[in-house]
Amino acid sequence: MRPTLYEFAGGDPAFRALAAAHHERCLADPELNHPFSHPGQHPRHVERLAWYWAEVLGGPPRFSRECSDHSAMLRMHAGNGDMSDLGRRFVACFVQAADDAGLPADPEFRAALRSYMEWAVAEVLTYPGPAAEVPAGLAVPRWSWTGLQPL
């Protein structure tokens, strides 16, 4: 049986490294740094981001158990208007952070990571209006080697 993307990446340590590397890359980006450096950011942002990505990519449901659901994540990012350029920059930082974090360089794995993040950014961008427009109770999505999985 094929491992999940989470397992293939190296589990929790890999996702902690990915989230930390991504956060650093976003802080270094002249356009992305503002949302990543504001004082209201959750003090455990990087850890929670690692939990979220780990859960999406086949890991344990730690984000769902200890933080919230997918609706909360979408609401946090809603209401910012057109952010398409920021979305492209976010994906680029994610792809580069996978290198920084030492994730496997396997082309199929990297393609799955990129396709997930492109899908995730596109979904966030569908909520440019108020957070109240995000439906309640959305479960954290699951992404595999072949893309979005039914819940």
Accessible surface in RSA format (square Angstrom, percent):
REM  Atomic radii and reference values for relative SASA: ProtOr
REM  Chains: A
REM  Algorithm: Lee & Richards
REM  Probe-radius: 1.40
REM  Slices: 20
REM RES _ NUM      All-atoms   Total-Side   Main-Chain    Non-polar    All polar
REM                ABS   REL    ABS   REL    ABS   REL    ABS   REL    ABS   REL
RES MET A   1   240.67 124.6 152.33 100.8  88.34 210.3 131.77 112.0 108.90 144.3
RES ARG A   2   119.12  50.0  95.66  48.8  23.46  55.9  53.71  73.4  65.41  39.6
RES PRO A   3    54.38  39.6  48.30  44.0   6.08  22.1  53.59  44.2   0.79   4.9
RES THR A   4    49.94  35.5  43.13  43.7   6.81  16.2  49.87  67.0   0.07   0.1
RES LEU A   5     0.82   0.5   0.00   0.0   0.81   2.0   0.00   0.0   0.81   2.2
RES TYR A   6    29.52  13.8  29.52  16.8   0.00   0.0  18.22  13.7  11.29  13.9
RES GLU A   7   100.50  57.7  80.69  61.0  19.81  47.2  32.10  62.1  68.40  55.8
RES PHE A   8    70.15  35.1  54.55  33.8  15.60  40.6  59.32  36.0  10.83  31.0
RES ALA A   9     8.49   7.8   0.00   0.0   8.49  19.3   0.00   0.0   8.49  22.5
RES GLY A  10    43.82  54.0   0.00   N/A  43.82  54.0  30.56  83.9  13.26  29.7
RES GLY A  11    12.14  15.0   0.00   N/A  12.14  15.0  11.55  31.7   0.59   1.3
RES ASP A  12    32.78  23.0  29.72  29.6   3.06   7.2   9.78  23.0  23.00  22.9
RES PRO A  13    83.70  61.0  77.08  70.3   6.62  24.1  78.72  65.0   4.97  30.9
RES ALA A  14    13.03  12.0   6.07   9.4   6.96  15.8  12.20  17.2   0.83   2.2
RES PHE A  15     1.00   0.5   0.88   0.5   0.12   0.3   1.00   0.6   0.00   0.0
RES ARG A  16   124.13  52.1 121.49  61.9   2.64   6.3  51.58  70.5  72.55  44.0
RES ALA A  17    39.64  36.4  28.73  44.3  10.91  24.8  37.42  52.7   2.22   5.9
RES LEU A  18     0.00   0.0   0.00   0.0   0.00   0.0   0.00   0.0   0.00   0.0
RES ALA A  19     0.00   0.0   0.00   0.0   0.00   0.0   0.00   0.0   0.00   0.0
RES ALA A  20    44.08  40.5  42.46  65.5   1.62   3.7  43.90  61.8   0.18   0.5
RES ALA A  21    15.77  14.5   7.86  12.1   7.91  18.0  15.03  21.2   0.74   2.0
RES HIS A  22     0.05   0.0   0.05   0.0   0.00   0.0   0.05   0.1   0.00   0.0
RES HIS A  23    20.87  11.4  20.87  14.5   0.00   0.0   8.17   8.4  12.70  14.8
RES GLU A  24   107.93  62.0 104.52  79.1   3.41   8.1  44.13  85.4  63.80  52.1
RES ARG A  25    83.61  35.1  77.49  39.5   6.12  14.6  12.67  17.3  70.94  43.0
RES CYS A  26     0.00   0.0   0.00   0.0   0.00   0.0   0.00   0.0   0.00   0.0
RES LEU A  27    58.90  32.8  46.72  33.4  12.17  30.6  46.93  33.0  11.97  32.2
RES ALA A  28    84.45  77.7  49.83  76.9  34.62  78.8  61.42  86.5  23.03  61.0
RES ASP A  29    21.50  15.1  16.81  16.7   4.69  11.1   6.56  15.4  14.94  14.9
RES PRO A  30   100.70  73.4  78.06  71.2  22.64  82.3  82.26  67.9  18.44 114.6
RES GLU A  31    93.28  53.6  82.11  62.1  11.17  26.6   9.43  18.2  83.85  68.5
RES LEU A  32     5.34   3.0   5.34   3.8   0.00   0.0   5.34   3.8   0.00   0.0
RES ASN A  33    53.38  36.8  53.38  51.6   0.00   0.0   4.60  11.1  48.78  47.2
RES HIS A  34   130.96  71.6 128.76  89.5   2.21   5.6  85.16  87.8  45.81  53.3
RES PRO A  35    54.96  40.1  48.59  44.3   6.36  23.1  50.28  41.5   4.68  29.1
RES PHE A  36    21.95  11.0  19.46  12.1   2.49   6.5  19.46  11.8   2.49   7.1
RES SER A  37    69.80  59.0  39.77  53.1  30.02  69.2  31.88  67.9  37.92  53.1
RES HIS A  38    72.60  39.7  64.32  44.7   8.28  21.2  42.76  44.1  29.84  34.7
RES PRO A  39   140.89 102.7 103.43  94.3  37.46 136.2 115.76  95.6  25.12 156.1
RES GLY A  40    65.95  81.3   0.00   N/A  65.95  81.3  36.63 100.5  29.32  65.7
RES GLN A  41    45.03  25.2  29.09  21.3  15.94  38.0  13.22  28.1  31.81  24.1
RES HIS A  42    76.06  41.6  63.29  44.0  12.77  32.7  48.68  50.2  27.38  31.9
RES PRO A  43   130.17  94.9  86.95  79.3  43.22 157.1  98.91  81.7  31.26 194.3
RES ARG A  44   115.65  48.6 111.17  56.7   4.47  10.7  48.38  66.1  67.27  40.8
RES HIS A  45    38.10  20.8  36.35  25.3   1.75   4.5  25.15  25.9  12.95  15.1
RES VAL A  46    45.19  29.7  43.23  39.1   1.95   4.7  43.23  37.6   1.95   5.3
RES GLU A  47    61.86  35.5  57.45  43.5   4.41  10.5  22.30  43.1  39.56  32.3
RES ARG A  48    58.60  24.6  58.25  29.7   0.35   0.8   6.70   9.2  51.90  31.5
RES LEU A  49    27.44  15.3  22.47  16.1   4.96  12.5  26.52  18.6   0.92   2.5
RES ALA A  50     2.21   2.0   1.86   2.9   0.35   0.8   2.08   2.9   0.13   0.3
RES TRP A  51    26.14  10.5  25.38  12.3   0.76   1.8  16.80   9.0   9.34  15.1
RES TYR A  52    10.55   4.9  10.55   6.0   0.00   0.0   9.32   7.0   1.22   1.5
RES TRP A  53     6.45   2.6   6.45   3.1   0.00   0.0   0.19   0.1   6.26  10.2
RES ALA A  54     1.60   1.5   1.60   2.5   0.00   0.0   1.60   2.3   0.00   0.0
RES GLU A  55     7.78   4.5   7.78   5.9   0.00   0.0   0.07   0.1   7.71   6.3
RES VAL A  56     0.37   0.2   0.30   0.3   0.07   0.2   0.30   0.3   0.07   0.2
RES LEU A  57     0.37   0.2   0.04   0.0   0.33   0.8   0.04   0.0   0.33   0.9
RES GLY A  58    28.40  35.0   0.00   N/A  28.40  35.0  11.55  31.7  16.85  37.7
RES GLY A  59     4.88   6.0   0.00   N/A   4.88   6.0   2.67   7.3   2.21   5.0
RES PRO A  60    42.31  30.8  34.11  31.1   8.21  29.8  40.86  33.7   1.45   9.0
RES PRO A  61    55.02  40.1  55.02  50.2   0.00   0.0  55.02  45.4   0.00   0.0
RES ARG A  62    48.57  20.4  48.57  24.8   0.00   0.0   7.56  10.3  41.01  24.9
RES PHE A  63    10.06   5.0  10.06   6.2   0.00   0.0  10.06   6.1   0.00   0.0
RES SER A  64    49.55  41.9  29.17  38.9  20.37  46.9  23.98  51.1  25.57  35.8
RES ARG A  65   153.08  64.3 114.04  58.1  39.04  93.0  68.47  93.6  84.61  51.3
RES GLU A  66   104.22  59.8  69.11  52.3  35.11  83.6  32.26  62.4  71.96  58.8
RES CYS A  67    34.06  25.8   1.86   2.1  32.20  75.7   2.44   6.2  31.62  34.1
RES SER A  68    43.38  36.7  30.74  41.0  12.64  29.1  23.71  50.5  19.67  27.6
RES ASP A  69    43.68  30.6  42.81  42.6   0.87   2.0  22.49  52.9  21.19  21.1
RES HIS A  70     7.07   3.9   7.07   4.9   0.00   0.0   6.83   7.0   0.24   0.3
RES SER A  71     0.00   0.0   0.00   0.0   0.00   0.0   0.00   0.0   0.00   0.0
RES ALA A  72    30.97  28.5  25.18  38.9   5.80  13.2  27.22  38.3   3.75   9.9
RES MET A  73    22.77  11.8  22.54  14.9   0.23   0.6  15.29  13.0   7.48   9.9
RES LEU A  74     1.43   0.8   0.31   0.2   1.12   2.8   0.31   0.2   1.12   3.0
RES ARG A  75    83.06  34.9  75.45  38.5   7.60  18.1  33.52  45.8  49.54  30.0
RES MET A  76   119.54  61.9  85.26  56.4  34.27  81.6  72.48  61.6  47.05  62.3
RES HIS A  77    71.52  39.1  69.29  48.2   2.23   5.7  44.76  46.1  26.76  31.1
RES ALA A  78    13.39  12.3   0.00   0.0  13.39  30.5   0.22   0.3  13.17  34.9
RES GLY A  79    42.50  52.4   0.00   N/A  42.50  52.4  11.41  31.3  31.09  69.6
RES ASN A  80    84.82  58.5  58.04  56.1  26.77  64.5  15.95  38.4  68.86  66.6
RES GLY A  81    32.52  40.1   0.00   N/A  32.52  40.1  27.60  75.7   4.92  11.0
RES ASP A  82   131.33  92.0  90.10  89.7  41.24  97.5  44.58 104.9  86.75  86.5
RES MET A  83    38.84  20.1  35.06  23.2   3.78   9.0  29.83  25.4   9.00  11.9
RES SER A  84    41.36  35.0  38.65  51.6   2.71   6.2  22.71  48.4  18.65  26.1
RES ASP A  85    70.19  49.2  66.75  66.4   3.44   8.1  30.68  72.2  39.51  39.4
RES LEU A  86    47.83  26.6  47.13  33.7   0.69   1.7  47.42  33.3   0.41   1.1
RES GLY A  87     6.25   7.7   0.00   N/A   6.25   7.7   5.88  16.1   0.37   0.8
RES ARG A  88   153.01  64.2 142.35  72.6  10.66  25.4  76.85 105.0  76.16  46.2
RES ARG A  89    69.09  29.0  64.85  33.1   4.24  10.1  17.34  23.7  51.75  31.4
RES PHE A  90    43.26  21.6  43.26  26.8   0.00   0.0  43.26  26.2   0.00   0.0
RES VAL A  91    12.58   8.3  12.58  11.4   0.00   0.0  12.58  10.9   0.00   0.0
RES ALA A  92    47.06  43.3  42.28  65.3   4.78  10.9  47.04  66.2   0.02   0.1
RES CYS A  93     8.21   6.2   8.21   9.2   0.00   0.0   0.00   0.0   8.21   8.9
RES PHE A  94     0.72   0.4   0.72   0.4   0.00   0.0   0.72   0.4   0.00   0.0
RES VAL A  95    41.25  27.1  38.65  35.0   2.60   6.3  41.25  35.8   0.00   0.0
RES GLN A  96    81.06  45.3  80.67  59.0   0.39   0.9  19.70  41.9  61.36  46.5
RES ALA A  97     0.00   0.0   0.00   0.0   0.00   0.0   0.00   0.0   0.00   0.0
RES ALA A  98     1.75   1.6   1.75   2.7   0.00   0.0   1.75   2.5   0.00   0.0
RES ASP A  99    90.80  63.6  72.75  72.4  18.05  42.7  26.99  63.5  63.81  63.6
RES ASP A 100    78.42  54.9  38.86  38.7  39.55  93.5  24.25  57.1  54.17  54.0
RES ALA A 101    24.00  22.1   0.00   0.0  24.00  54.6   6.08   8.6  17.92  47.5
RES GLY A 102    61.90  76.3   0.00   N/A  61.90  76.3  33.18  91.1  28.72  64.3
RES LEU A 103     8.35   4.7   0.87   0.6   7.48  18.8   1.82   1.3   6.53  17.6
RES PRO A 104    40.11  29.2  28.55  26.0  11.56  42.0  40.03  33.0   0.08   0.5
RES ALA A 105    82.53  75.9  63.13  97.4  19.41  44.1  64.06  90.2  18.48  48.9
RES ASP A 106    54.18  38.0  44.58  44.4   9.60  22.7  13.84  32.6  40.34  40.2
RES PRO A 107   109.23  79.6  99.51  90.7   9.72  35.3 105.09  86.8   4.14  25.7
RES GLU A 108    88.56  50.8  81.71  61.8   6.86  16.3  36.32  70.3  52.24  42.7
RES PHE A 109     0.09   0.0   0.09   0.1   0.00   0.0   0.09   0.1   0.00   0.0
RES ARG A 110    47.38  19.9  43.55  22.2   3.83   9.1  30.33  41.5  17.05  10.3
RES ALA A 111    60.66  55.8  49.39  76.2  11.26  25.6  56.47  79.5   4.18  11.1
RES ALA A 112     6.53   6.0   1.28   2.0   5.25  11.9   5.86   8.3   0.66   1.8
RES LEU A 113     3.73   2.1   3.73   2.7   0.00   0.0   3.73   2.6   0.00   0.0
RES ARG A 114   100.95  42.4 100.56  51.3   0.39   0.9  31.60  43.2  69.35  42.0
RES SER A 115    47.20  39.9  43.01  57.4   4.18   9.6  36.97  78.7  10.22  14.3
RES TYR A 116     3.02   1.4   3.02   1.7   0.00   0.0   0.11   0.1   2.91   3.6
RES MET A 117     3.20   1.7   3.20   2.1   0.00   0.0   0.87   0.7   2.33   3.1
RES GLU A 118    80.76  46.4  73.74  55.8   7.03  16.7  30.16  58.3  50.61  41.3
RES TRP A 119    69.65  28.0  62.55  30.3   7.10  16.7  50.59  27.0  19.06  30.9
RES ALA A 120    12.01  11.0  11.14  17.2   0.87   2.0  11.74  16.5   0.28   0.7
RES VAL A 121    20.05  13.2  19.18  17.4   0.87   2.1  20.05  17.4   0.00   0.0
RES ALA A 122    55.92  51.4  48.90  75.5   7.02  16.0  52.98  74.6   2.94   7.8
RES GLU A 123    35.92  20.6  31.89  24.1   4.03   9.6  15.70  30.4  20.22  16.5
RES VAL A 124    22.25  14.6  19.96  18.1   2.29   5.5  20.55  17.9   1.69   4.6
RES LEU A 125    49.57  27.6  34.30  24.5  15.27  38.4  36.33  25.5  13.25  35.6
RES THR A 126    90.75  64.5  64.39  65.3  26.36  62.8  68.22  91.6  22.53  34.1
RES TYR A 127    40.54  18.9  38.80  22.1   1.73   4.5  16.43  12.4  24.10  29.7
RES PRO A 128    66.66  48.6  57.14  52.1   9.52  34.6  60.04  49.6   6.63  41.2
RES GLY A 129    20.51  25.3   0.00   N/A  20.51  25.3  20.17  55.4   0.34   0.8
RES PRO A 130    82.20  59.9  73.30  66.8   8.90  32.4  81.45  67.2   0.75   4.7
RES ALA A 131    38.63  35.5  33.10  51.1   5.53  12.6  33.10  46.6   5.53  14.7
RES ALA A 132    96.84  89.0  60.19  92.9  36.66  83.4  69.98  98.5  26.87  71.2
RES GLU A 133   104.86  60.2  80.55  60.9  24.31  57.9  41.59  80.4  63.27  51.7
RES VAL A 134     4.40   2.9   0.00   0.0   4.40  10.6   0.07   0.1   4.32  11.7
RES PRO A 135    64.35  46.9  52.59  47.9  11.75  42.7  64.35  53.1   0.00   0.0
RES ALA A 136    84.10  77.3  58.03  89.6  26.07  59.3  58.17  81.9  25.93  68.7
RES GLY A 137    61.41  75.7   0.00   N/A  61.41  75.7  29.81  81.8  31.60  70.8
RES LEU A 138    55.69  31.0  54.11  38.7   1.58   4.0  55.69  39.1   0.00   0.0
RES ALA A 139    54.54  50.1  41.32  63.8  13.21  30.1  47.63  67.1   6.90  18.3
RES VAL A 140     8.11   5.3   1.12   1.0   6.99  16.8   1.12   1.0   6.99  19.0
RES PRO A 141     7.70   5.6   7.54   6.9   0.16   0.6   7.70   6.4   0.00   0.0
RES ARG A 142    74.06  31.1  74.06  37.8   0.00   0.0  27.81  38.0  46.25  28.0
RES TRP A 143    21.04   8.4  16.01   7.7   5.04  11.8  15.79   8.4   5.26   8.5
RES SER A 144    31.01  26.2  29.53  39.4   1.48   3.4  28.01  59.6   3.00   4.2
RES TRP A 145    36.36  14.6  17.14   8.3  19.22  45.1  17.14   9.1  19.22  31.2
RES THR A 146   121.20  86.2  83.83  85.0  37.36  89.0  79.41 106.7  41.78  63.2
RES GLY A 147    12.45  15.3   0.00   N/A  12.45  15.3  11.12  30.5   1.33   3.0
RES LEU A 148    88.18  49.1  63.24  45.2  24.95  62.7  63.24  44.4  24.95  67.1
RES GLN A 149    58.15  32.5  55.26  40.4   2.89   6.9  17.63  37.5  40.52  30.7
RES PRO A 150   125.81  91.7  96.30  87.8  29.51 107.3 108.11  89.3  17.70 110.0
RES LEU A 151   140.42  78.2  66.92  47.9  73.50 184.8  96.52  67.8  43.90 118.1
END  Absolute sums over single chains surface
CHAIN  1 A     7691.9       5915.8       1776.1       4591.6       3100.3
END  Absolute sums over all chains
TOTAL          7691.9       5915.8       1776.1       4591.6       3100.3
